[in-house]
Amino acid sequence: MAAVACCQLAPVLGAPQANRELAAEAVSQAAAAGADIVVLPELMSSGYVFESKDEARACAEAVDGPTLQVWVRLAAARDLVIVGGFCELADEELFNSAALVDASGVRAVYRKAHLWDRERLWFAPGSGAPPVLATRAGRVAMMICYDLEFPEWVRLPALAGAQLLCAPVNWPALPRPAGERPMDVVKVQADAAVNRMFVAVCDRAGQERGVDWVEGSVIVDADGWPLAGGAGGAGITTIMAECRLADALDKAVSSLSDVHADRRPQLYQAVAEALGGSDA
């Protein structure tokens, strides 16, 4: 079993030092409660609602910058796996990135491949597939927010053996019918179920430049059912669940059916080849 925590925080726009302190306190509290893996929100280091590329650049830092150094120290002190989002500067380009760190240091950095709305005005898209890393808690992958909307992308780490997909997100709040769960959460449940893979999503809280957030952090099991969170509107909070990650190694959904073995990729070739809509 692995104890997975998502720390739903309210990063301060343009205040990396304050955000490092917020994250460090939340991670320490999650570790004290028994967490093995801690997930932080998208762009935890900087805030999200930028108004210019220069504003984003002022908050950006390299992989060896102070934010990831703090996370590495926390991971080493507490023997944790930490996944969190940061505003990355590399070769004069800006990226909406996430890092996975553990007691050994920075294990991998992933750059968001699918940029949402105005993000494309500030950030360059990543082109690397979601990494899958062997950790003391299990095989962990990561991607960021809008990436979860693309089934082909989520399938890649599942096929690469990921038991847990960690996703820092900033989900803008949208209207929904009374009594319904946030659609973002429903989609994550589908991602988990069709891949038989645990998914831990860490949303953010608060309001930033008039934008409200779903506040819907959720941890979902390999059958697609929430183990913690997912209702939305939870504010600043930490959710935690015990995850039997070994369940994600079994892709059987009946005595004769297996969601990996039953795939027929030759029939799906048009998905990979399609570059646009029909001319009709």
N, C-alpha and C positions, 0 to 999 in steps of 0.2 A: 504493500500500500504506500502511496505517496500523498502527503498532505499538500494540497495546492491552494494558494491564496491569491486573490486579486484585490489590490489596494486601490479603491476608487477614490481618487484625490481631485483637488481643484488647483491645478498648476496656475501660477501667477504669470500672466503674459509679460515677456521681456525681463524676467527676473530669475536667471539660472541659479544663482546662489540660494535664493529662497526656495526654489524648487528642489534643489539637492537636499536641503534640510528637511523639507516636507517628505520626500521619498525616503530618506534615511530613517526618520522617525517611524514611518509606516512599516517599512521593511523590518525594522528592529522589533516592533510590536508583533508583527506576523510571525517572525522567527520565535519570539518568546511564547507564542501560542502553539508552536509546534510545526510551523510550515517547513516543508522541504523545498518547494518551488514557489516563488513570488513573482507575480506579474504586475507591471505598472502601466499607466495609460500611454497612449500615443503622444509623442512630442512632450513628454513629461518634463524635459529640461527647459522648455521655452514657452509653453503655451501654444495656441493654435491659430487664432484669428488675426493673422498678419494683414497689414494694409500695403506692404511693399516688400520687394525682394531685399532691399537694404535693411528693413526691420528684421526680417528673418535672419539675414547674414549676421546682424549684431548679436544674435543669440546662439549662433552656430559654433560648434567645436569639433575638433578632430577626435578620432577614436581613442587617442591617448590623452584626451582632455580631462578636465576635473570631474565631470559627471560620471563617466565610466570608471574613473579611478575610485570614486566613492563607492560605487556599486561593487567593484572588485574587492575592496577592503571589507565591505559588509558581508559579501559572499564567503570570503576567507575566514572571517571571524565567526560566522554562524554556520558554516558548511552548507550554504544555500546554492540553489540555482535561481538567478534573477533574470527576468526578461523585461525590458522596458524600452520605451521610445525616446529618441533624442533627435535634435536638429543637427545633422552632420555636415561638416565642411570637409571636402576632399578635392584636391586639385582645382580649387577655386569654384567647384560646383557645390550646390546645396542639395541635400537628400533628406527625405523624411525616412528615418532609419530606426531600426530596433537592434538591440544587442542582447546576446545571451552571455552571461558571465557566471562563473562558478569559482570555487576555491582556487582553481589553477589560473584564473585570469579571464580575459576576454576570449571566449571560444569562437564566436562568429558575430558578424554584423550583416544584417539584411536590409536592403534598400527597397522601399515600397515600390512595387512595379505598376500598380494601377492607381493613378493619382485622381483624387476626387475634386471636382469642381475647380475652385481657384488655386488649389495646391499646385496645379501645373504652371501657374504664373511665377511661383517661387522655386519649385523643386524640379530637379531632373528625375525622370523615372529610373528605377533600378531595372536591371536586366538579368540578375542572377536568380535561380530557382530558390525557393525556401530551403534553408539548410536544415538537416536533420542530424542531431548530435546525441551521442551516447553520454548520458550523465549518470550520476550515482542513483538517481531516482527513476531512470528509464530513458527511452529515446524521445527527445523533445525537438519539435520544429517550431518555427515562428513565421508569422506574416503580419500585415498591418491593415486593419479596418477594411477599406473598400476591396482589398484583395479577396476577402471572404465571399464577395459577390460572384466570383468566377469559379464554377465547379471544377473546371479543368485544372486551375491553379491549386485548389485545395486537394485535388486528387494526387498531385505530385508527391507531397510529403507522405501521404498515406501509402502510396506505392513504394516509397523509399523506406518504409518501416517505422514511421513515427507512431508512437503510442499516445502522445499528447501534443496538440497544436496550441501554442500560446499566441494570442493576438492582442497587442495593445491597440485600442481604438479610441476615437472621439466621435461618438454617434450623435449628430444633431437631432434634436427632438422634432418630430413631425406629427401632425394630427393622426389619430387612430380612433376607430369606433370604440364606444364605451365598452369596457369589460375585456377588450382584446389585449394580448401581450404585444410588446413592441415587435414590429416585423423583423427588425434586425436580429432579435433573439430567436424568432422562428426559423430564420435562415441558418443561423448557427446550429440549431438543433438538427436541421436537415443535413448540414455539412458533416456533423458528427455521425448521424445515423447511416448515411449512405456510404461512409468510409469506415464504419466501425472504429472510430478513433475519438479519444477524449479531446475536448476543446475547452480552453480557458480563455475567456475574453475579459479584458480589463478596460472598462469605460472610464470617463472622467465625470466630474461633478462641477457644480457652480454655474455661473453665467459669465460669458466673455464677449465683450463688445456687442451685447444684445442677443447673443446666441445661447440658447438653452440646450441641454444635453439629455439624452435618454436616461442616463444614470442607470444603465441596465447590465452592469457586469454580471457574467454568468459562467458557471462551470457545468459542462454537459458530459454525460457518460457516453460510452460507446454504442449505446442503444438510442441515443438522441434525447435522453431525458435530463432535465436540469437537476443537478445535485445541490446547487446553491445559487441564489440570485435569480435574475431574469425578469423580475416584475417591473423594473423601471422606477424612476423617481426616488431612488434610495438615498440620494445625497452622498456626503462623504462617509465612506464605510469600507470595511474589509470583509469580504466573503471568503469562506474556506470550506473545502470538502476533502474527504478521504477518497482517493481515486485508486481503484484496483487496476493499474495500468496494464497488467497482464491480459485483461479482457480484450484489449485492442489488438492482441496477437492472433485472436480467433476471429476470422472473417466469415464464419458460417452463420447464416440466418435461418437455416432449416437443416434437416438431416441430409438434404441433397443439394442445397444451394449455398454458394459462397460468393460474396460481393467482389472478391478479387479474382478467384478462379473462373467465374462465369463471365468475365468481361470478354467482349469480342471487338478488339480495337480496329480490326480491318473494316468493320462496319461503320466506324465513327470517323473515318479518314476525312470526310467532308468538313467536320468540325475544325480540324487542324488546317485544312486548305482554304476555308472560306475567308475572304479578305474584306467582304462587304455584303451589302444587301443584294437582292435579286434585281436584274435589269427589267424585269416584267412590270 
